[in-house]
Amino acid sequence: MVHNWLLYIAAFACAFAISMVTTPLAKKISEKLGAIDYPKARGMHTKPMPRLGGIAIVLGFMITVMLLYRFVNDINIRHFIGFIAGAIVIVTVGIIDDAKNLPAKVKLVFQIIAALLVIGSGIRINVVMWPVTAYLQKLSAPITFIWIIGVTNAVNLIDGLDGLAAGVSSIASICLMVLCILTGTESAVMFTAGSCLGFLPRNFNPAEIFMGDTGATFLGYVLAVTSIMGVFKGYAILALIVCLLSLGLPIFDTMCAMLRRAITHKPIMQADRGHLHHKLIDKGYTQKQAVLILYGISALLAILAIFIAIKDSRALAVAVLMVILLSFVVFIFNNKNKAKESKKS
């Protein structure tokens, strides 16, 4: 397999640089449009923050793909148009929401439209090689729809601490980039460009700007569609496991949030203070510590996904041992913290 390494490097470097350079511009646009995130009860910041940083992420991504898509060997124009059309819908609604605070149901309607645009362009989760294919093939479109909506909102839900969503998305993007390189899907590699990584320096604690719904939903949308184009396409039944691991943290947190709200009879889309990052803060960790812990978990899951994809049993065994060891360390550390808290009380 011949890889276009120059394209990969150019896509990553271009998106990174554009995002970093345009972040101050996004800050000015936030202030001009009144897109300011004011302190609230469940929030972690104590001063008003501009929240249209997602514009920088979008510009880094869009300019890069528009400049480089002509050099991609396996580009499917119909898929590309559907992907870009859906992204425009997501970004437009995100900007309006960050400026005007749209109801959750309205945002969901437009996310559905974006997902349908993608599916209509022919981008679907490949279930041909899965068991019981005659049955599952009929569910290809619904499965794709659920995946896009789910991942889009999953990234948005973890955007609760400085640098958390941007960092976790960067780790997931790098993981997906590696997986797409392994499958030889050049177009998907280009779509995993490093725009969110370029935004991270000004978003990490103490943050100068937030990515807002514009950035969070856009990143979720891109990760969802990229995984379909490059990972589900290449690993058959393993693809589901690999994708779930590469996007493991936001997916797990979202599932827990939905279950928690269902048990307490609260609306599924109602925000609360029960996410993983909130739990870590409540345990006494600083924002930086909590974010770095979640980065570590995301990185381990990403490494595990890559090891599974390359089908190296020895590497997989090492990855599993690393996860077990990390879980043991966290368990011991947590017990020590509990013991300290009980002594204080």
TASULHU-V749739 format. One record per residue. N is the residue number from 1. RES is the residue in one small letter. OMEGA is omega in radians with two decimals (* if undefined). Layout:
N RES OMEGA
N RES OMEGA
//
This chain:
1 m -3.14
2 v -3.11
3 h 3.09
4 n -3.04
5 w 3.12
6 l 3.09
7 l -3.13
8 y -3.12
9 i -3.13
10 a -3.13
11 a -3.11
12 f -3.09
13 a -3.11
14 c -3.13
15 a 3.13
16 f -3.08
17 a -3.12
18 i 3.14
19 s -3.13
20 m -3.09
21 v -3.06
22 t 3.12
23 t 3.07
24 p 3.09
25 l 3.11
26 a 3.11
27 k 3.12
28 k 3.11
29 i 3.10
30 s -3.11
31 e -3.12
32 k -3.12
33 l -3.11
34 g 3.13
35 a -3.07
36 i 3.10
37 d -3.13
38 y -3.14
39 p 3.11
40 k -3.00
41 a -3.08
42 r -3.12
43 g -3.08
44 m -3.11
45 h -3.05
46 t 3.11
47 k 3.12
48 p -3.10
49 m 3.03
50 p -3.02
51 r 3.05
52 l 3.11
53 g 3.11
54 g 3.11
55 i 3.13
56 a 3.11
57 i -3.13
58 v 3.14
59 l 3.11
60 g -3.12
61 f -3.02
62 m -3.13
63 i -3.14
64 t -3.09
65 v 3.11
66 m 3.12
67 l -2.94
68 l -3.03
69 y 3.13
70 r -3.10
71 f -3.12
72 v -3.05
73 n -3.02
74 d -3.09
75 i 3.05
76 n -3.02
77 i 3.13
78 r 3.09
79 h -3.10
80 f 3.14
81 i 3.12
82 g 3.13
83 f -3.12
84 i 3.13
85 a 3.10
86 g 3.13
87 a 3.13
88 i 3.10
89 v -3.13
90 i -3.09
91 v -3.13
92 t 3.12
93 v 3.13
94 g 3.13
95 i 3.13
96 i -3.13
97 d 3.14
98 d -3.14
99 a -3.00
100 k -3.11
101 n 3.12
102 l 3.04
103 p -3.10
104 a -3.11
105 k 3.11
106 v 3.12
107 k -3.14
108 l 3.12
109 v -3.11
110 f 3.02
111 q 3.08
112 i 3.11
113 i 3.13
114 a 3.13
115 a 3.14
116 l 3.07
117 l 3.12
118 v -3.13
119 i 3.13
120 g 3.13
121 s 3.11
122 g 3.10
123 i -3.13
124 r 3.06
125 i -3.08
126 n 3.12
127 v -3.08
128 v -3.06
129 m 3.10
130 w 3.04
131 p -3.13
132 v -3.01
133 t -3.10
134 a 3.13
135 y -3.06
136 l -3.11
137 q 3.11
138 k -3.11
139 l -3.08
140 s -3.12
141 a 3.10
142 p 3.13
143 i 3.10
144 t -3.14
145 f -3.14
146 i -3.13
147 w -3.11
148 i 3.14
149 i -3.10
150 g -3.11
151 v 3.10
152 t -3.12
153 n -3.14
154 a 3.12
155 v 3.13
156 n -3.09
157 l -3.14
158 i -3.12
159 d -3.06
160 g 3.11
161 l 3.12
162 d 3.04
163 g -3.05
164 l -3.10
165 a -3.13
166 a -3.13
167 g 3.13
168 v 3.10
169 s 3.10
170 s 3.11
171 i 3.12
172 a 3.14
173 s 3.13
174 i 3.10
175 c 3.13
176 l 3.09
177 m 3.11
178 v -3.13
179 l 3.13
180 c 3.05
181 i 3.12
182 l 3.12
183 t 3.12
184 g -3.12
185 t -3.05
186 e -3.10
187 s -3.14
188 a 3.08
189 v 3.14
190 m -3.11
191 f 3.10
192 t -3.11
193 a -2.94
194 g -3.11
195 s -3.13
196 c 3.10
197 l 3.09
198 g 3.14
199 f -2.99
200 l -3.10
201 p -3.14
202 r -3.13
203 n -3.14
204 f -3.07
205 n -0.06
206 p -3.02
207 a 3.01
208 e -3.04
209 i 3.06
210 f 3.10
211 m 3.13
212 g 3.10
213 d 3.12
214 t -3.12
215 g -3.04
216 a -3.14
217 t 3.10
218 f 3.12
219 l 3.11
220 g 3.13
221 y -3.12
222 v 3.13
223 l -3.14
224 a -3.08
225 v 3.13
226 t 3.13
227 s 3.10
228 i -3.07
229 m -3.02
230 g -3.05
231 v 3.10
232 f -3.12
233 k -2.94
234 g -2.99
235 y 3.09
236 a -3.04
237 i 3.11
238 l -3.04
239 a -3.12
240 l 3.14
241 i -3.11
242 v -3.14
243 c 3.12
244 l 3.12
245 l -3.10
246 s 3.10
247 l -2.94
248 g -3.05
249 l 3.13
250 p 3.14
251 i 3.14
252 f -3.13
253 d 3.13
254 t 3.13
255 m 3.10
256 c 3.14
257 a -3.14
258 m 3.13
259 l -3.13
260 r -3.12
261 r 3.10
262 a -3.13
263 i -3.12
264 t 3.10
265 h 3.08
266 k 3.10
267 p -3.09
268 i -3.04
269 m 3.13
270 q -3.13
271 a 3.08
272 d -3.12
273 r -3.11
274 g -3.11
275 h -3.09
276 l -3.12
277 h 3.07
278 h -3.14
279 k 3.14
280 l 3.10
281 i 3.14
282 d 3.10
283 k 3.10
284 g 3.11
285 y 3.03
286 t 3.11
287 q -3.13
288 k -3.14
289 q -3.14
290 a -3.13
291 v -3.14
292 l 3.07
293 i -3.12
294 l 3.00
295 y -3.12
296 g 3.12
297 i 3.13
298 s -3.13
299 a 3.12
300 l 3.11
301 l 3.13
302 a 3.12
303 i 3.11
304 l 3.12
305 a -3.13
306 i 3.13
307 f 3.09
308 i -3.10
309 a -3.13
310 i 3.02
311 k 3.07
312 d -3.05
313 s 3.14
314 r 3.11
315 a 3.11
316 l 3.13
317 a 3.11
318 v -3.13
319 a 3.12
320 v 3.11
321 l 3.10
322 m 3.13
323 v 3.13
324 i 3.14
325 l 3.12
326 l 3.12
327 s 3.13
328 f 3.13
329 v 3.12
330 v 3.14
331 f 3.14
332 i -3.13
333 f 3.14
334 n 3.12
335 n 3.10
336 k 3.10
337 n 3.10
338 k 3.13
339 a 3.12
340 k -3.12
341 e -3.14
342 s 3.10
343 k 3.12
344 k -3.10
345 s *
//
